[in-house]
Amino acid sequence: MWVIVLLLGTAAAAAAEPHSFHGEKVFRVIPRNEEEVEFIKSLASNIQVDFWFPESVTQIRPALRVDFRVEFHQALDVQSLLAQKRMKYEILIDNLQLALEKELDNNARAIGYNYEKYNNWESIAEWTASIAAANPALVSRSQIGTTYEGRPMYLLKVGKSGPNKNAIFMDCGFHAREWISHAFCQWFVKEAVNSYGTDEQITNLLNNLDFYILPVLNIDGYVYTWTNNRMWRKTRSKNANSNCIGTDPNRNFNAGWCTVGASNRPCDDTYCGSAPESENETKALADFIRSKRSTIKAYLTIHSYSQMLLFPYSYKSSLTKDHTELNNLAKAAVGQLTSLYSTRYTYGSGAATIYLAAGGSDDWAYDMGVKYSFTFELRDTGRYGFVLPESQIKPTCEETFLAVKYIANYVLNNPY
């Protein structure tokens, strides 16, 4: 422990924003036993550790991979400590700033809106208006709420108008730094609109289902990743009696709220908030789904990274009454996804597949009666993590589109 205390003495004051990631490293460790788990926990209690997977120190267990980022002035010391403890480790990213500079690697010019680049919020907001204006028979835009910092939360409804239509709700951008998530919602809308009338299955889906698409849930956080700190995760709301900002929106729903895999400390990345739906953003989403509860039959929430397709429950280990059907559907959807580029996905209930985590939107939606409730964790498995290069947007979105299309077709043909 004395070595870790020495590390503290070298810790610099919090870096002035915007944050530079020069020299910061992302490590992967797979603890072999409880002693190694406790070592990682002691490390995290003494220095600044940003957990990429799992999302909280409380979720670490033997044989579960642990990906974490440390700041430059501590990276070499952490590396020495791991070696001293004879722990097996891998450096996934040797210099995070260089990885970030390579992330925006698509220099190709596109005619019109570029779906193969990461677009900032201002561009996405303009796009929601323009794609609705250009496709009035298929797309309409509404506002379902306002973020903490006052930004409009735009929702796109995609589908041919018709009576008594069921719907699928899909959101992207819960966690600000998961940029590939944001990219997928834009890609999905583009692909659905462009395929209507030429792709028989898409045409049938849009004729018979409505798709509610929330391109970015955590808009304030997303803006902050562009302007101040690329690795920001939470919302940007102020917390009472704390200088720490933000709540984890995917721990803020009334599904075993704050019981496991979530923190009641505002400074933590998995802070559950002061109460369920304490955040403007989560409240707006929940209110909308409640208002359309009779027609929304599926809920899809898009995250990264890990290449997983998860379904309830995550906040408890018990299986849902629909477990077999959801598992079979996840297996088939993953099969469709893998068929394009042979990308390997794992699937299953959240608690069994990764770890227990309470307050998630998919569990909440399922408990609200939305049976087909799924969480996608998109590419990759850690080589790039949250800094997936733009060159991977197209293949990631193409394969994910196949899985979503399969789920949508299943929902259409299996009403309840």
Secondary structure as GFF3:
##gff-version 3
##sequence-region A 1 416
A	DSSP	alpha_helix	2	10	.	.	.	ID=ss1
A	DSSP	beta_strand	25	29	.	.	.	ID=ss2
A	DSSP	alpha_helix	34	46	.	.	.	ID=ss3
A	DSSP	beta_strand	49	53	.	.	.	ID=ss4
A	DSSP	three_ten_helix	57	59	.	.	.	ID=ss5
A	DSSP	beta_strand	66	70	.	.	.	ID=ss6
A	DSSP	alpha_helix	72	84	.	.	.	ID=ss7
A	DSSP	beta_strand	89	93	.	.	.	ID=ss8
A	DSSP	alpha_helix	96	103	.	.	.	ID=ss9
A	DSSP	alpha_helix	121	134	.	.	.	ID=ss10
A	DSSP	beta_strand	139	146	.	.	.	ID=ss11
A	DSSP	beta_strand	152	158	.	.	.	ID=ss12
A	DSSP	beta_strand	166	172	.	.	.	ID=ss13
A	DSSP	alpha_helix	179	195	.	.	.	ID=ss14
A	DSSP	alpha_helix	200	208	.	.	.	ID=ss15
A	DSSP	beta_strand	209	214	.	.	.	ID=ss16
A	DSSP	alpha_helix	219	227	.	.	.	ID=ss17
A	DSSP	three_ten_helix	249	251	.	.	.	ID=ss18
A	DSSP	alpha_helix	280	291	.	.	.	ID=ss19
A	DSSP	beta_strand	296	304	.	.	.	ID=ss20
A	DSSP	beta_strand	308	311	.	.	.	ID=ss21
A	DSSP	alpha_helix	323	341	.	.	.	ID=ss22
A	DSSP	beta_strand	346	349	.	.	.	ID=ss23
A	DSSP	alpha_helix	350	353	.	.	.	ID=ss24
A	DSSP	alpha_helix	361	367	.	.	.	ID=ss25
A	DSSP	beta_strand	372	378	.	.	.	ID=ss26
A	DSSP	three_ten_helix	385	387	.	.	.	ID=ss27
A	DSSP	three_ten_helix	390	392	.	.	.	ID=ss28
A	DSSP	alpha_helix	393	413	.	.	.	ID=ss29
###
